[in-house]
């Protein structure tokens, strides 16, 4: 019988469960960063009130955290025109409405 256990999915769920524990109380800021060249998602940085990094995640985990916080919309993998800018502006505003300092930008120079 073939083993259907998905180790990657299990590890990811375990990581999210650990991260989500008390998350609302710990998050002070979320920064969504895209590359300057090409507009690809670089990272989602999550910091506490002291500026200490809680985690640095990518799209899937970032969207899971947003969902956990009750934010509508998902972080796009690429910046593709005004629609993605409006979506990110909406996500940032929802986070700010929750008292979380949030921003997004396409300033990561990976060259």
C-alpha positions in Angstrom: 0.0 0.0 0.0 1.4 3.4 -1.0 2.0 5.9 1.8 -0.2 9.0 1.1 1.4 11.1 3.8 2.3 14.5 2.6 5.3 15.5 4.7 5.5 19.1 3.1 1.8 19.8 3.9 2.1 18.4 7.4 5.2 20.5 8.1 3.5 23.6 6.7 0.4 23.1 8.8 2.6 22.6 11.9 4.5 25.8 11.1 1.2 27.7 10.7 -0.3 26.3 13.9 2.8 27.4 15.8 2.8 30.8 14.2 -0.9 31.4 14.6 -0.8 30.7 18.4 -1.4 34.2 19.9 -0.7 35.8 16.6 -3.3 38.6 16.9 -1.6 39.8 20.1 1.9 39.7 18.8 1.8 41.2 15.3 2.6 44.9 15.2 3.6 45.2 11.5 3.3 43.3 8.2 5.4 44.4 5.2 4.7 42.8 1.8 7.8 43.2 -0.5 8.0 42.7 -4.2 11.1 42.8 -6.4 11.9 46.0 -8.2 12.6 44.1 -11.5 9.6 42.0 -12.6 7.3 42.7 -9.6 7.5 39.2 -8.2 6.6 38.6 -4.5 9.9 38.6 -2.5 8.6 38.1 1.1 6.0 38.9 3.7 7.7 40.2 6.8 5.9 40.0 10.2 7.3 41.9 13.2 6.3 42.4 16.8 5.9 45.7 18.7 9.6 45.7 19.5 10.6 45.4 15.9 11.7 41.8 16.4 11.0 39.5 13.4 8.3 37.0 14.1 8.6 35.4 10.7 9.4 36.0 7.1 7.1 34.0 4.8 6.1 33.7 1.2 2.7 33.8 -0.6 1.0 30.7 0.7 1.9 31.2 4.3 1.2 35.0 4.0 -2.2 34.4 2.7 -2.9 31.8 5.4 -2.0 34.4 8.0 -4.2 37.0 6.4 -7.1 34.5 6.4 -6.5 33.8 10.0 -6.7 37.5 10.8 -9.9 37.8 8.8 -8.5 39.9 5.9 -10.3 39.7 2.6 -8.2 39.2 -0.5 -5.0 37.3 -1.1 -1.5 38.5 -1.8 -0.7 38.2 -5.5 2.4 36.4 -6.6 3.1 39.2 -9.2 2.3 42.9 -9.5 0.2 42.9 -12.7 -1.3 46.3 -13.3 -3.7 48.5 -11.3 -5.8 45.5 -10.0 -3.0 44.1 -8.0 -2.1 47.5 -6.6 -5.8 48.1 -5.5 -5.9 44.6 -3.9 -2.7 45.3 -2.0 -3.9 48.7 -0.9 -7.1 47.1 0.4 -5.2 44.4 2.3 -2.9 47.0 3.9 -5.9 49.2 4.8 -7.7 46.2 6.4 -4.6 45.5 8.5 -4.3 49.1 9.5 -7.9 49.1 10.6 -7.0 46.2 12.9 -4.2 48.3 14.4 -1.4 46.6 12.5 1.2 48.8 10.8 1.2 47.5 7.2 2.7 48.4 3.9 3.7 47.0 0.6 6.2 48.0 -2.0 8.3 46.9 -5.0 11.7 48.1 -3.8 13.7 44.9 -3.4 16.7 45.0 -5.7 17.9 41.4 -6.1 20.6 42.2 -8.7 
